[in-house]
Amino acid sequence: METINTALCSSGLSGMVFHAPFIDLHPGFKLEPITVNAEDGINLMQIIEGLLKAAMSKTL
């Protein structure tokens, strides 16, 4: 089975308790860790756009 590289753009209780464990347990998904601190000055949208561009370049 081919796995789907997955990034979880969620923080706090919902991402940690509800989303990540189920994605991580499913054999069809590969959960990629991403950490961002507000102090880093990194915009989450820039990270998401980069992930999408990388994914599209691999699939086309």
mmCIF file as Biopython writes it, N, C-alpha, C and O atoms, coordinates in Angstrom:
data_model
#
loop_
_atom_site.group_PDB
_atom_site.id
_atom_site.type_symbol
_atom_site.label_atom_id
_atom_site.label_alt_id
_atom_site.label_comp_id
_atom_site.label_asym_id
_atom_site.label_entity_id
_atom_site.label_seq_id
_atom_site.pdbx_PDB_ins_code
_atom_site.Cartn_x
_atom_site.Cartn_y
_atom_site.Cartn_z
_atom_site.occupancy
_atom_site.B_iso_or_equiv
_atom_site.auth_seq_id
_atom_site.auth_asym_id
_atom_site.pdbx_PDB_model_num
ATOM 1   N N  . MET A ? 1  ? 0.848  -1.184 0.000   1.0 0.0 1  A 1 
ATOM 2   C CA . MET A ? 1  ? 0.000  0.000  0.000   1.0 0.0 1  A 1 
ATOM 3   C C  . MET A ? 1  ? 0.890  1.243  0.000   1.0 0.0 1  A 1 
ATOM 4   O O  . MET A ? 1  ? 1.837  1.343  0.781   1.0 0.0 1  A 1 
ATOM 5   N N  . GLU A ? 2  ? 0.576  2.174  -0.874  1.0 0.0 2  A 1 
ATOM 6   C CA . GLU A ? 2  ? 1.296  3.440  -0.908  1.0 0.0 2  A 1 
ATOM 7   C C  . GLU A ? 2  ? 0.795  4.318  0.231   1.0 0.0 2  A 1 
ATOM 8   O O  . GLU A ? 2  ? -0.409 4.413  0.468   1.0 0.0 2  A 1 
ATOM 9   N N  . THR A ? 3  ? 1.729  4.964  0.939   1.0 0.0 3  A 1 
ATOM 10  C CA . THR A ? 3  ? 1.327  5.826  2.051   1.0 0.0 3  A 1 
ATOM 11  C C  . THR A ? 3  ? 1.150  7.261  1.581   1.0 0.0 3  A 1 
ATOM 12  O O  . THR A ? 3  ? 1.757  7.695  0.602   1.0 0.0 3  A 1 
ATOM 13  N N  . ILE A ? 4  ? 0.313  7.978  2.295   1.0 0.0 4  A 1 
ATOM 14  C CA . ILE A ? 4  ? 0.052  9.390  2.024   1.0 0.0 4  A 1 
ATOM 15  C C  . ILE A ? 4  ? 0.822  10.200 3.052   1.0 0.0 4  A 1 
ATOM 16  O O  . ILE A ? 4  ? 0.577  10.075 4.252   1.0 0.0 4  A 1 
ATOM 17  N N  . ASN A ? 5  ? 1.761  11.039 2.589   1.0 0.0 5  A 1 
ATOM 18  C CA . ASN A ? 5  ? 2.469  11.931 3.503   1.0 0.0 5  A 1 
ATOM 19  C C  . ASN A ? 5  ? 1.481  12.959 4.022   1.0 0.0 5  A 1 
ATOM 20  O O  . ASN A ? 5  ? 0.793  13.620 3.244   1.0 0.0 5  A 1 
ATOM 21  N N  . THR A ? 6  ? 1.415  13.090 5.338   1.0 0.0 6  A 1 
ATOM 22  C CA . THR A ? 6  ? 0.393  13.917 5.959   1.0 0.0 6  A 1 
ATOM 23  C C  . THR A ? 6  ? 1.022  14.897 6.938   1.0 0.0 6  A 1 
ATOM 24  O O  . THR A ? 6  ? 1.877  14.522 7.741   1.0 0.0 6  A 1 
ATOM 25  N N  . ALA A ? 7  ? 0.599  16.142 6.870   1.0 0.0 7  A 1 
ATOM 26  C CA . ALA A ? 7  ? 1.012  17.160 7.835   1.0 0.0 7  A 1 
ATOM 27  C C  . ALA A ? 7  ? -0.230 17.623 8.571   1.0 0.0 7  A 1 
ATOM 28  O O  . ALA A ? 7  ? -1.259 17.897 7.953   1.0 0.0 7  A 1 
ATOM 29  N N  . LEU A ? 8  ? -0.140 17.711 9.862   1.0 0.0 8  A 1 
ATOM 30  C CA . LEU A ? 8  ? -1.264 18.135 10.689  1.0 0.0 8  A 1 
ATOM 31  C C  . LEU A ? 8  ? -1.061 19.597 11.072  1.0 0.0 8  A 1 
ATOM 32  O O  . LEU A ? 8  ? -0.142 19.930 11.820  1.0 0.0 8  A 1 
ATOM 33  N N  . CYS A ? 9  ? -1.911 20.451 10.563  1.0 0.0 9  A 1 
ATOM 34  C CA . CYS A ? 9  ? -1.838 21.887 10.854  1.0 0.0 9  A 1 
ATOM 35  C C  . CYS A ? 9  ? -2.847 22.201 11.947  1.0 0.0 9  A 1 
ATOM 36  O O  . CYS A ? 9  ? -3.848 22.882 11.723  1.0 0.0 9  A 1 
ATOM 37  N N  . SER A ? 10 ? -2.561 21.698 13.107  1.0 0.0 10 A 1 
ATOM 38  C CA . SER A ? 10 ? -3.453 21.881 14.248  1.0 0.0 10 A 1 
ATOM 39  C C  . SER A ? 10 ? -2.592 21.924 15.491  1.0 0.0 10 A 1 
ATOM 40  O O  . SER A ? 10 ? -1.558 21.261 15.567  1.0 0.0 10 A 1 
ATOM 41  N N  . SER A ? 11 ? -3.014 22.691 16.443  1.0 0.0 11 A 1 
ATOM 42  C CA . SER A ? 11 ? -2.249 22.750 17.675  1.0 0.0 11 A 1 
ATOM 43  C C  . SER A ? 11 ? -3.188 22.607 18.854  1.0 0.0 11 A 1 
ATOM 44  O O  . SER A ? 11 ? -4.404 22.749 18.728  1.0 0.0 11 A 1 
ATOM 45  N N  . GLY A ? 12 ? -2.612 22.330 19.967  1.0 0.0 12 A 1 
ATOM 46  C CA . GLY A ? 12 ? -3.408 22.223 21.175  1.0 0.0 12 A 1 
ATOM 47  C C  . GLY A ? 12 ? -4.017 20.848 21.357  1.0 0.0 12 A 1 
ATOM 48  O O  . GLY A ? 12 ? -3.572 19.859 20.775  1.0 0.0 12 A 1 
ATOM 49  N N  . LEU A ? 13 ? -5.034 20.819 22.173  1.0 0.0 13 A 1 
ATOM 50  C CA . LEU A ? 13 ? -5.660 19.573 22.578  1.0 0.0 13 A 1 
ATOM 51  C C  . LEU A ? 13 ? -6.252 18.795 21.413  1.0 0.0 13 A 1 
ATOM 52  O O  . LEU A ? 13 ? -6.099 17.575 21.354  1.0 0.0 13 A 1 
ATOM 53  N N  . SER A ? 14 ? -6.918 19.464 20.493  1.0 0.0 14 A 1 
ATOM 54  C CA . SER A ? 14 ? -7.572 18.746 19.388  1.0 0.0 14 A 1 
ATOM 55  C C  . SER A ? 14 ? -6.568 18.010 18.511  1.0 0.0 14 A 1 
ATOM 56  O O  . SER A ? 14 ? -6.793 16.856 18.146  1.0 0.0 14 A 1 
ATOM 57  N N  . GLY A ? 15 ? -5.479 18.658 18.174  1.0 0.0 15 A 1 
ATOM 58  C CA . GLY A ? 15 ? -4.472 18.007 17.346  1.0 0.0 15 A 1 
ATOM 59  C C  . GLY A ? 15 ? -3.751 16.891 18.071  1.0 0.0 15 A 1 
ATOM 60  O O  . GLY A ? 15 ? -3.495 15.830 17.502  1.0 0.0 15 A 1 
ATOM 61  N N  . MET A ? 16 ? -3.426 17.135 19.329  1.0 0.0 16 A 1 
ATOM 62  C CA . MET A ? 16 ? -2.654 16.176 20.105  1.0 0.0 16 A 1 
ATOM 63  C C  . MET A ? 16 ? -3.471 14.947 20.515  1.0 0.0 16 A 1 
ATOM 64  O O  . MET A ? 16 ? -2.955 13.829 20.511  1.0 0.0 16 A 1 
ATOM 65  N N  . VAL A ? 17 ? -4.730 15.152 20.863  1.0 0.0 17 A 1 
ATOM 66  C CA . VAL A ? 17 ? -5.537 14.058 21.405  1.0 0.0 17 A 1 
ATOM 67  C C  . VAL A ? 17 ? -6.419 13.392 20.355  1.0 0.0 17 A 1 
ATOM 68  O O  . VAL A ? 17 ? -6.568 12.170 20.363  1.0 0.0 17 A 1 
ATOM 69  N N  . PHE A ? 18 ? -7.001 14.166 19.460  1.0 0.0 18 A 1 
ATOM 70  C CA . PHE A ? 18 ? -7.981 13.605 18.534  1.0 0.0 18 A 1 
ATOM 71  C C  . PHE A ? 18 ? -7.415 13.271 17.157  1.0 0.0 18 A 1 
ATOM 72  O O  . PHE A ? 18 ? -7.656 12.176 16.649  1.0 0.0 18 A 1 
ATOM 73  N N  . HIS A ? 19 ? -6.669 14.188 16.543  1.0 0.0 19 A 1 
ATOM 74  C CA . HIS A ? 19 ? -6.263 13.995 15.153  1.0 0.0 19 A 1 
ATOM 75  C C  . HIS A ? 19 ? -4.982 13.171 15.001  1.0 0.0 19 A 1 
ATOM 76  O O  . HIS A ? 19 ? -4.978 12.156 14.304  1.0 0.0 19 A 1 
ATOM 77  N N  . ALA A ? 20 ? -3.911 13.598 15.640  1.0 0.0 20 A 1 
ATOM 78  C CA . ALA A ? 20 ? -2.607 12.956 15.447  1.0 0.0 20 A 1 
ATOM 79  C C  . ALA A ? 20 ? -2.593 11.464 15.776  1.0 0.0 20 A 1 
ATOM 80  O O  . ALA A ? 20 ? -2.050 10.688 14.990  1.0 0.0 20 A 1 
ATOM 81  N N  . PRO A ? 21 ? -3.158 11.030 16.890  1.0 0.0 21 A 1 
ATOM 82  C CA . PRO A ? 21 ? -3.101 9.589  17.187  1.0 0.0 21 A 1 
ATOM 83  C C  . PRO A ? 21 ? -3.774 8.715  16.132  1.0 0.0 21 A 1 
ATOM 84  O O  . PRO A ? 21 ? -3.265 7.644  15.802  1.0 0.0 21 A 1 
ATOM 85  N N  . PHE A ? 22 ? -4.903 9.158  15.603  1.0 0.0 22 A 1 
ATOM 86  C CA . PHE A ? 22 ? -5.608 8.360  14.602  1.0 0.0 22 A 1 
ATOM 87  C C  . PHE A ? 22 ? -4.868 8.350  13.266  1.0 0.0 22 A 1 
ATOM 88  O O  . PHE A ? 22 ? -4.799 7.317  12.600  1.0 0.0 22 A 1 
ATOM 89  N N  . ILE A ? 23 ? -4.317 9.497  12.876  1.0 0.0 23 A 1 
ATOM 90  C CA . ILE A ? 23 ? -3.546 9.558  11.633  1.0 0.0 23 A 1 
ATOM 91  C C  . ILE A ? 23 ? -2.300 8.690  11.764  1.0 0.0 23 A 1 
ATOM 92  O O  . ILE A ? 23 ? -1.946 7.960  10.838  1.0 0.0 23 A 1 
ATOM 93  N N  . ASP A ? 24 ? -1.641 8.771  12.911  1.0 0.0 24 A 1 
ATOM 94  C CA . ASP A ? 24 ? -0.410 8.026  13.140  1.0 0.0 24 A 1 
ATOM 95  C C  . ASP A ? 24 ? -0.643 6.514  13.158  1.0 0.0 24 A 1 
ATOM 96  O O  . ASP A ? 24 ? 0.221  5.755  12.719  1.0 0.0 24 A 1 
ATOM 97  N N  . LEU A ? 25 ? -1.775 6.076  13.649  1.0 0.0 25 A 1 
ATOM 98  C CA . LEU A ? 25 ? -2.078 4.644  13.725  1.0 0.0 25 A 1 
ATOM 99  C C  . LEU A ? 25 ? -2.483 4.031  12.391  1.0 0.0 25 A 1 
ATOM 100 O O  . LEU A ? 25 ? -2.316 2.828  12.191  1.0 0.0 25 A 1 
ATOM 101 N N  . HIS A ? 26 ? -3.008 4.830  11.483  1.0 0.0 26 A 1 
ATOM 102 C CA . HIS A ? 26 ? -3.491 4.305  10.203  1.0 0.0 26 A 1 
ATOM 103 C C  . HIS A ? 26 ? -2.301 3.987  9.297   1.0 0.0 26 A 1 
ATOM 104 O O  . HIS A ? 26 ? -1.469 4.862  9.060   1.0 0.0 26 A 1 
ATOM 105 N N  . PRO A ? 27 ? -2.200 2.754  8.783   1.0 0.0 27 A 1 
ATOM 106 C CA . PRO A ? 27 ? -1.048 2.387  7.958   1.0 0.0 27 A 1 
ATOM 107 C C  . PRO A ? 27 ? -0.988 3.105  6.606   1.0 0.0 27 A 1 
ATOM 108 O O  . PRO A ? 27 ? 0.050  3.078  5.945   1.0 0.0 27 A 1 
ATOM 109 N N  . GLY A ? 28 ? -2.066 3.734  6.195   1.0 0.0 28 A 1 
ATOM 110 C CA . GLY A ? 28 ? -2.085 4.422  4.908   1.0 0.0 28 A 1 
ATOM 111 C C  . GLY A ? 28 ? -1.540 5.835  4.947   1.0 0.0 28 A 1 
ATOM 112 O O  . GLY A ? 28 ? -1.414 6.484  3.909   1.0 0.0 28 A 1 
ATOM 113 N N  . PHE A ? 29 ? -1.213 6.321  6.154   1.0 0.0 29 A 1 
ATOM 114 C CA . PHE A ? 29 ? -0.721 7.690  6.299   1.0 0.0 29 A 1 
ATOM 115 C C  . PHE A ? 29 ? 0.645  7.699  6.964   1.0 0.0 29 A 1 
ATOM 116 O O  . PHE A ? 29 ? 0.922  6.882  7.843   1.0 0.0 29 A 1 
ATOM 117 N N  . LYS A ? 30 ? 1.496  8.626  6.544   1.0 0.0 30 A 1 
ATOM 118 C CA . LYS A ? 30 ? 2.776  8.875  7.207   1.0 0.0 30 A 1 
ATOM 119 C C  . LYS A ? 30 ? 2.703  10.292 7.762   1.0 0.0 30 A 1 
ATOM 120 O O  . LYS A ? 30 ? 2.703  11.264 7.006   1.0 0.0 30 A 1 
ATOM 121 N N  . LEU A ? 31 ? 2.641  10.402 9.070   1.0 0.0 31 A 1 
ATOM 122 C CA . LEU A ? 31 ? 2.503  11.704 9.722   1.0 0.0 31 A 1 
ATOM 123 C C  . LEU A ? 31 ? 3.870  12.357 9.853   1.0 0.0 31 A 1 
ATOM 124 O O  . LEU A ? 31 ? 4.773  11.808 10.484  1.0 0.0 31 A 1 
ATOM 125 N N  . GLU A ? 32 ? 4.015  13.527 9.254   1.0 0.0 32 A 1 
ATOM 126 C CA . GLU A ? 32 ? 5.271  14.271 9.281   1.0 0.0 32 A 1 
ATOM 127 C C  . GLU A ? 32 ? 5.211  15.331 10.376  1.0 0.0 32 A 1 
ATOM 128 O O  . GLU A ? 32 ? 4.278  16.135 10.399  1.0 0.0 32 A 1 
ATOM 129 N N  . PRO A ? 33 ? 6.179  15.349 11.277  1.0 0.0 33 A 1 
ATOM 130 C CA . PRO A ? 33 ? 6.152  16.348 12.350  1.0 0.0 33 A 1 
ATOM 131 C C  . PRO A ? 33 ? 6.594  17.729 11.859  1.0 0.0 33 A 1 
ATOM 132 O O  . PRO A ? 33 ? 7.554  17.857 11.099  1.0 0.0 33 A 1 
ATOM 133 N N  . ILE A ? 34 ? 5.883  18.739 12.303  1.0 0.0 34 A 1 
ATOM 134 C CA . ILE A ? 34 ? 6.231  20.130 12.027  1.0 0.0 34 A 1 
ATOM 135 C C  . ILE A ? 34 ? 6.033  20.893 13.328  1.0 0.0 34 A 1 
ATOM 136 O O  . ILE A ? 34 ? 4.978  20.793 13.955  1.0 0.0 34 A 1 
ATOM 137 N N  . THR A ? 35 ? 7.031  21.646 13.730  1.0 0.0 35 A 1 
ATOM 138 C CA . THR A ? 35 ? 6.881  22.467 14.923  1.0 0.0 35 A 1 
ATOM 139 C C  . THR A ? 35 ? 7.144  23.920 14.560  1.0 0.0 35 A 1 
ATOM 140 O O  . THR A ? 35 ? 8.098  24.230 13.847  1.0 0.0 35 A 1 
ATOM 141 N N  . VAL A ? 36 ? 6.304  24.790 15.046  1.0 0.0 36 A 1 
ATOM 142 C CA . VAL A ? 36 ? 6.440  26.219 14.795  1.0 0.0 36 A 1 
ATOM 143 C C  . VAL A ? 36 ? 6.114  26.949 16.085  1.0 0.0 36 A 1 
ATOM 144 O O  . VAL A ? 36 ? 5.077  26.713 16.705  1.0 0.0 36 A 1 
ATOM 145 N N  . ASN A ? 37 ? 7.008  27.834 16.479  1.0 0.0 37 A 1 
ATOM 146 C CA . ASN A ? 37 ? 6.761  28.698 17.630  1.0 0.0 37 A 1 
ATOM 147 C C  . ASN A ? 37 ? 6.445  30.097 17.127  1.0 0.0 37 A 1 
ATOM 148 O O  . ASN A ? 37 ? 7.010  30.546 16.130  1.0 0.0 37 A 1 
ATOM 149 N N  . ALA A ? 38 ? 5.558  30.773 17.807  1.0 0.0 38 A 1 
ATOM 150 C CA . ALA A ? 38 ? 5.193  32.135 17.409  1.0 0.0 38 A 1 
ATOM 151 C C  . ALA A ? 38 ? 6.418  33.054 17.424  1.0 0.0 38 A 1 
ATOM 152 O O  . ALA A ? 38 ? 6.488  34.009 16.651  1.0 0.0 38 A 1 
ATOM 153 N N  . GLU A ? 39 ? 7.381  32.764 18.305  1.0 0.0 39 A 1 
ATOM 154 C CA . GLU A ? 39 ? 8.568  33.608 18.419  1.0 0.0 39 A 1 
ATOM 155 C C  . GLU A ? 39 ? 9.474  33.491 17.196  1.0 0.0 39 A 1 
ATOM 156 O O  . GLU A ? 39 ? 10.293 34.375 16.945  1.0 0.0 39 A 1 
ATOM 157 N N  . ASP A ? 40 ? 9.332  32.405 16.434  1.0 0.0 40 A 1 
ATOM 158 C CA . ASP A ? 40 ? 10.182 32.195 15.266  1.0 0.0 40 A 1 
ATOM 159 C C  . ASP A ? 40 ? 9.881  33.184 14.143  1.0 0.0 40 A 1 
ATOM 160 O O  . ASP A ? 40 ? 10.705 33.367 13.247  1.0 0.0 40 A 1 
ATOM 161 N N  . GLY A ? 41 ? 8.725  33.817 14.180  1.0 0.0 41 A 1 
ATOM 162 C CA . GLY A ? 41 ? 8.343  34.742 13.127  1.0 0.0 41 A 1 
ATOM 163 C C  . GLY A ? 41 ? 7.964  34.045 11.831  1.0 0.0 41 A 1 
ATOM 164 O O  . GLY A ? 41 ? 7.969  34.660 10.765  1.0 0.0 41 A 1 
ATOM 165 N N  . ILE A ? 42 ? 7.639  32.769 11.922  1.0 0.0 42 A 1 
ATOM 166 C CA . ILE A ? 42 ? 7.267  32.001 10.737  1.0 0.0 42 A 1 
ATOM 167 C C  . ILE A ? 42 ? 5.753  32.002 10.605  1.0 0.0 42 A 1 
ATOM 168 O O  . ILE A ? 42 ? 5.031  31.721 11.562  1.0 0.0 42 A 1 
ATOM 169 N N  . ASN A ? 43 ? 5.290  32.318 9.424   1.0 0.0 43 A 1 
ATOM 170 C CA . ASN A ? 43 ? 3.864  32.326 9.141   1.0 0.0 43 A 1 
ATOM 171 C C  . ASN A ? 43 ? 3.436  30.906 8.777   1.0 0.0 43 A 1 
ATOM 172 O O  . ASN A ? 43 ? 4.023  30.294 7.884   1.0 0.0 43 A 1 
ATOM 173 N N  . LEU A ? 44 ? 2.427  30.381 9.454   1.0 0.0 44 A 1 
ATOM 174 C CA . LEU A ? 44 ? 1.956  29.024 9.190   1.0 0.0 44 A 1 
ATOM 175 C C  . LEU A ? 44 ? 1.514  28.852 7.742   1.0 0.0 44 A 1 
ATOM 176 O O  . LEU A ? 44 ? 1.676  27.773 7.172   1.0 0.0 44 A 1 
ATOM 177 N N  . MET A ? 45 ? 0.962  29.893 7.145   1.0 0.0 45 A 1 
ATOM 178 C CA . MET A ? 45 ? 0.534  29.800 5.746   1.0 0.0 45 A 1 
ATOM 179 C C  . MET A ? 45 ? 1.724  29.573 4.816   1.0 0.0 45 A 1 
ATOM 180 O O  . MET A ? 45 ? 1.585  28.888 3.803   1.0 0.0 45 A 1 
ATOM 181 N N  . GLN A ? 46 ? 2.887  30.132 5.139   1.0 0.0 46 A 1 
ATOM 182 C CA . GLN A ? 46 ? 4.080  29.902 4.325   1.0 0.0 46 A 1 
ATOM 183 C C  . GLN A ? 46 ? 4.478  28.432 4.376   1.0 0.0 46 A 1 
ATOM 184 O O  . GLN A ? 46 ? 4.893  27.863 3.367   1.0 0.0 46 A 1 
ATOM 185 N N  . ILE A ? 47 ? 4.353  27.825 5.535   1.0 0.0 47 A 1 
ATOM 186 C CA . ILE A ? 47 ? 4.686  26.412 5.682   1.0 0.0 47 A 1 
ATOM 187 C C  . ILE A ? 47 ? 3.704  25.559 4.895   1.0 0.0 47 A 1 
ATOM 188 O O  . ILE A ? 47 ? 4.107  24.630 4.195   1.0 0.0 47 A 1 
ATOM 189 N N  . ILE A ? 48 ? 2.423  25.868 5.006   1.0 0.0 48 A 1 
ATOM 190 C CA . ILE A ? 48 ? 1.403  25.105 4.285   1.0 0.0 48 A 1 
ATOM 191 C C  . ILE A ? 48 ? 1.608  25.227 2.780   1.0 0.0 48 A 1 
ATOM 192 O O  . ILE A ? 48 ? 1.521  24.234 2.058   1.0 0.0 48 A 1 
ATOM 193 N N  . GLU A ? 49 ? 1.882  26.444 2.302   1.0 0.0 49 A 1 
ATOM 194 C CA . GLU A ? 49 ? 2.119  26.640 0.869   1.0 0.0 49 A 1 
ATOM 195 C C  . GLU A ? 49 ? 3.333  25.846 0.400   1.0 0.0 49 A 1 
ATOM 196 O O  . GLU A ? 49 ? 3.314  25.268 -0.687  1.0 0.0 49 A 1 
ATOM 197 N N  . GLY A ? 50 ? 4.379  25.816 1.205   1.0 0.0 50 A 1 
ATOM 198 C CA . GLY A ? 50 ? 5.572  25.045 0.856   1.0 0.0 50 A 1 
ATOM 199 C C  . GLY A ? 50 ? 5.289  23.552 0.791   1.0 0.0 50 A 1 
ATOM 200 O O  . GLY A ? 50 ? 5.775  22.862 -0.105  1.0 0.0 50 A 1 
ATOM 201 N N  . LEU A ? 51 ? 4.504  23.053 1.739   1.0 0.0 51 A 1 
ATOM 202 C CA . LEU A ? 51 ? 4.135  21.637 1.736   1.0 0.0 51 A 1 
ATOM 203 C C  . LEU A ? 51 ? 3.323  21.282 0.502   1.0 0.0 51 A 1 
ATOM 204 O O  . LEU A ? 51 ? 3.548  20.245 -0.122  1.0 0.0 51 A 1 
ATOM 205 N N  . LEU A ? 52 ? 2.378  22.146 0.154   1.0 0.0 52 A 1 
ATOM 206 C CA . LEU A ? 52 ? 1.539  21.878 -1.014  1.0 0.0 52 A 1 
ATOM 207 C C  . LEU A ? 52 ? 2.346  21.906 -2.308  1.0 0.0 52 A 1 
ATOM 208 O O  . LEU A ? 52 ? 2.138  21.071 -3.188  1.0 0.0 52 A 1 
ATOM 209 N N  . LYS A ? 53 ? 3.264  22.864 -2.428  1.0 0.0 53 A 1 
ATOM 210 C CA . LYS A ? 53 ? 4.106  22.934 -3.626  1.0 0.0 53 A 1 
ATOM 211 C C  . LYS A ? 53 ? 4.982  21.691 -3.747  1.0 0.0 53 A 1 
ATOM 212 O O  . LYS A ? 53 ? 5.135  21.141 -4.838  1.0 0.0 53 A 1 
ATOM 213 N N  . ALA A ? 54 ? 5.553  21.251 -2.633  1.0 0.0 54 A 1 
ATOM 214 C CA . ALA A ? 54 ? 6.393  20.051 -2.657  1.0 0.0 54 A 1 
ATOM 215 C C  . ALA A ? 54 ? 5.576  18.826 -3.035  1.0 0.0 54 A 1 
ATOM 216 O O  . ALA A ? 54 ? 6.038  17.981 -3.802  1.0 0.0 54 A 1 
ATOM 217 N N  . ALA A ? 55 ? 4.377  18.729 -2.505  1.0 0.0 55 A 1 
ATOM 218 C CA . ALA A ? 55 ? 3.513  17.583 -2.816  1.0 0.0 55 A 1 
ATOM 219 C C  . ALA A ? 55 ? 3.118  17.581 -4.284  1.0 0.0 55 A 1 
ATOM 220 O O  . ALA A ? 55 ? 3.108  16.530 -4.923  1.0 0.0 55 A 1 
ATOM 221 N N  . MET A ? 56 ? 2.795  18.743 -4.819  1.0 0.0 56 A 1 
ATOM 222 C CA . MET A ? 56 ? 2.383  18.827 -6.221  1.0 0.0 56 A 1 
ATOM 223 C C  . MET A ? 56 ? 3.540  18.494 -7.163  1.0 0.0 56 A 1 
ATOM 224 O O  . MET A ? 56 ? 3.328  17.867 -8.200  1.0 0.0 56 A 1 
ATOM 225 N N  . SER A ? 57 ? 4.743  18.901 -6.819  1.0 0.0 57 A 1 
ATOM 226 C CA . SER A ? 57 ? 5.883  18.622 -7.695  1.0 0.0 57 A 1 
ATOM 227 C C  . SER A ? 57 ? 6.199  17.131 -7.733  1.0 0.0 57 A 1 
ATOM 228 O O  . SER A ? 57 ? 6.765  16.650 -8.714  1.0 0.0 57 A 1 
ATOM 229 N N  . LYS A ? 58 ? 5.848  16.399 -6.692  1.0 0.0 58 A 1 
ATOM 230 C CA . LYS A ? 58 ? 6.094  14.957 -6.655  1.0 0.0 58 A 1 
ATOM 231 C C  . LYS A ? 58 ? 5.010  14.172 -7.374  1.0 0.0 58 A 1 
ATOM 232 O O  . LYS A ? 58 ? 5.254  13.060 -7.842  1.0 0.0 58 A 1 
ATOM 233 N N  . THR A ? 59 ? 3.822  14.741 -7.467  1.0 0.0 59 A 1 
ATOM 234 C CA . THR A ? 59 ? 2.716  13.988 -8.054  1.0 0.0 59 A 1 
ATOM 235 C C  . THR A ? 59 ? 2.506  14.284 -9.528  1.0 0.0 59 A 1 
ATOM 236 O O  . THR A ? 59 ? 1.876  13.490 -10.227 1.0 0.0 59 A 1 
ATOM 237 N N  . LEU A ? 60 ? 3.017  15.405 -10.016 1.0 0.0 60 A 1 
ATOM 238 C CA . LEU A ? 60 ? 2.802  15.765 -11.424 1.0 0.0 60 A 1 
ATOM 239 C C  . LEU A ? 60 ? 3.929  15.272 -12.296 1.0 0.0 60 A 1 
ATOM 240 O O  . LEU A ? 60 ? 3.911  15.486 -13.508 1.0 0.0 60 A 1 
#
